Amino acid sequence: MIKRCFIVLGLWAAGCNEPAKKPVNNVDEKISLMKTDQAFSEMSVAKGMKQAFIEYIDSNGVLLRPGHLPIVGANAIDFLIQQNDTGYTLNWQPQNAVVSQSADMGYTYGVFALEPTTVDTIIYGTYVSIWKKQADGKWKFVLDAGNEGIDSTAAEN
């Protein structure tokens, strides 16, 4: 009887192991994140910055903007809804992406161009976005920040 108890206990303990996780291909995940950031930029050009940011922000996302404290979650979405993006076009080019080993978080960075429709000038800057993979496998950003102030020759390099 005791022997049978040990066998049952051993089988039970063996069944408590975590299931083997599927190996993550970080190269594929990096490409996926770069494509997501590029699609985000393309939506900003095609449909406006406001719609693109609302589409790609995580429900707990944070916006870091000049002259504002961090804008978080629902407040960030409200802030975006109130924006008037008809006077400019915002686009950017991701230069790199880094993805965590578990492929559930990552970040992208690059150069953006803000082009007002009424002025013949382009404002260049740099940005970083931190991304979180959603349960459905899509990436949404959890933090977005940018800095204006690079000249056009630096932006083109």
Secondary structure as UniProt FT lines:
FT   HELIX           2..14
FT   TURN            15..16
FT   HELIX           26..47
FT   HELIX           49..56
FT   STRAND          57..64
FT   TURN            66..67
FT   STRAND          71..72
FT   HELIX           74..81
FT   TURN            86..87
FT   STRAND          88..99
FT   TURN            101..102
FT   STRAND          105..116
FT   STRAND          123..133
FT   TURN            135..136
FT   STRAND          139..150
FT   HELIX           152..156
//
